[in-house]
Amino acid sequence: MKHKTLISYTFLIILLTVIHSCATMQKGMNDIDRLILKKIEGASSNMDINQLQGKWKIIALYKGDYENFRKSGRFGRQPENIYRKSCSNNEEELFVFDIPQKTYRRINCGIVSNPVIWTATIGKSNITLTTASGESIGIVRQTEKELMMEGNFVFDINKPVTGLYVLEKTGN
């Protein structure tokens, strides 16, 4: 009988240790999740359309929308950056926003597009720029130096895909 009681106590101690470890691991994973997503979600509620003013170079393109990117960023899984420079002369591919004129231009391999006029809809967690041609650019994250935009409007992709474009500020 003592033998069965000892085995029962041992089993109970092991079970409690496993449960405690799982709970600690789950808490740890949630903390890791928050650290990964903090960078991704940090600035979405503090967007200022005036910060768009200036030149922004494209540094990354991810398939899908912001929500897919955010979900795939959990637990350290980084989605594939499918952006490739198409310019043979090492020119940057840029968006140049002119906030007072409510226009932007694209610069691709040194060729400057005509200004595209847009209207802005400012929501709680994003800004949407809509053009007369039906193009819709969702700005989902913005800081002074980095910009994330959803859309299917970047020039060097043969078949437009819904993508999340990451841009870096290069000048005014």
Helices and strands as residue ranges (DSSP letters): H 2-41, G 44-46, G 49-52, E 54-63, H 66-72, G 74-76, E 94-98, E 103-108, E 111-112, E 116-122, E 127-131, E 136-142, E 146-151, E 163-171
